[in-house]
Amino acid sequence: MTSHQQAPEPQSPSSTPASRQPPPRRERRYEPGEERGDGRFPRGLALRLFVYVVAGHLLAGFLFLLFELGGGK
C-alpha cells in the first residue's frame, strides 16, 4: 500500500451493531389538546387565547376611536 491509502481498521466488538446501546428516550411530546401538567392549558390554546384577547382589544379601541371622532356635537 502507498502512503495515501490506509487499510481499514478492524472493528472492535463494542462497535458491532448487536452491542450498540439504544438511543436515549426523548421527552414525551404532548398530544394536541392535552394538558401540560399542573392543570395548565395546552400551549396552542393559551397562545391562541392571548392573540384573540389582544386582537379583540385592538378592534374595540379602534371602534371607540371612530365613535369619538365621528360623534362631534
Secondary structure, 3 states (H helix, E strand, C coil): CCCCCCCCCCCCHHHCHHHCCCCCCCCCCCCCCCCCCCCCCCHHHHHHHHHHHHHHHHHHHHHHHHHHHHCCC
